[in-house]
Amino acid sequence: MPSEFDAVIDRGGTYAFKWEFRRHCKARDIIPLWVADMDFEAPEGVRRAVQERAAHGVYGYTLLPESYYQAVISWMQRRFGWEVRKKWIVFTPGVVPALNFAVQAFTEAGDRVIVQPPVYYPFFLAVENNGRELLHSPLRIEDGRCGMDLDHLRSVIDGRTRLLILCSPHNPTGRVWTEEELKGLAELCAKHDLIIVSDEIHADLVSPDHTHKPLAALLPEMADRIVTCTSPNKTFNIAGLQMANTIIPDKELRKRFQQTVHSAGIELANAFGVVALEAAYATEGEAWLARLLDYLWGNFSLLREFAEERFPDLRIYPLEGTYLAWLDCRALHPDDKKLKDILLRHGVWLDEGSKFGPGGEGFLRLNIACPRTLLEEALERMAAAFSSAMK
Ligand SMILES: Cc1ncc(COP(=O)(O)O)c(C=O)c1O
């Protein structure tokens, strides 16, 4: 049966970051499966809300109304059973800004911040661009999927370590952390008095066999050291509207974070973002999300079946969450950057794993959030690229 997500939408002329790269690599026909946004329209309710707001014609400074906070609170309650209070919510224009503000607010120059690579590379930038020291505690590969290495983590924490940035669910490895893993990590952080910034932007994008648990909801007794980054950006494909909500139950941490946000001059929101978030988090958005998840995991099955038949040497990690598949290409080619170039020459762009730090070498990240026909075409091109890489 045809799906609303089958429609191939020309994103030309919209300044789409994902597609406009073609100018840079001077190729004309390349399917971009790299940056994490989807080639799908946002839910109809979201589009309607934005269109109605646009039709008004006056786009002045915009407050965050009570209905905005209630929409966020209701979503967290309905999806995760997490009772969030209004005063815990701090708006920022994106999760990446929130990560930078968190590093500025909770650490001092020269302090150490832990990340768990391979991981979303702006984590590294949020630490280093703010003059803090980056500490890697890489994930461990166990039975064809990534796991936390708490022994390594324990060994890197020292007296100058203040903060850990967690990615949950994890981009790029597709892990949805189990309660046991999250508890182990949080207990270790508590023992060493670390603050945890938990980036949960992918929280809604979880396979039917897995459940995402917000860290602060799982461990309310530790919520005074947990700062949770949330956003409708990934879920509803509205990253261009730049809305994010950082949830901070602890009064002191919240005050420090708020001061940092305000000192950057941020107080008001994007007029379109406010109405888009409210519409997305309404019940209609939830029904759309259920259909989206169905489609995404259909795409993942297609990828797996195609790979089994056409490039069996590729190892595909289980996709528990996110729409970013993590491909172990080491049996195909030792160098992920060279492999990416070969793929580009065959008309498909994936991200090289080494971009995500230690442990990413020899891997590729593939964004499956596109119409199925586009994915099929991309897979054919990948098959041609892989066979030329192995010659
Ligand atoms: C883990 C993670 N955090 C944050 C972002 C970006 O967030 P935003 O667009 O709200 O700044 C992404 C986008 O890929 C992501 O994967």
The ligand as a Gaussian input file, in Angstrom:
#p B3LYP/6-31G(d) Opt

LIG

0 1
 C       22.426000      13.681000      19.049000
 C       22.060000      14.952000      18.339000
 N       21.954000      16.093000      19.041000
 C       21.618000      17.261000      18.451000
 C       21.374000      17.326000      17.095000
 C       21.035000      18.633000      16.449000
 O       20.135000      19.329000      17.233000
 P       19.592000      20.761000      16.825000
 O       19.335000      20.751000      15.370000
 O       18.350000      20.927000      17.656000
 O       20.659000      21.737000      17.225000
 C       21.482000      16.154000      16.326000
 C       21.284000      16.191000      14.873000
 O       21.652000      15.302000      14.165000
 C       21.818000      14.944000      16.970000
 O       21.910000      13.789000      16.290000

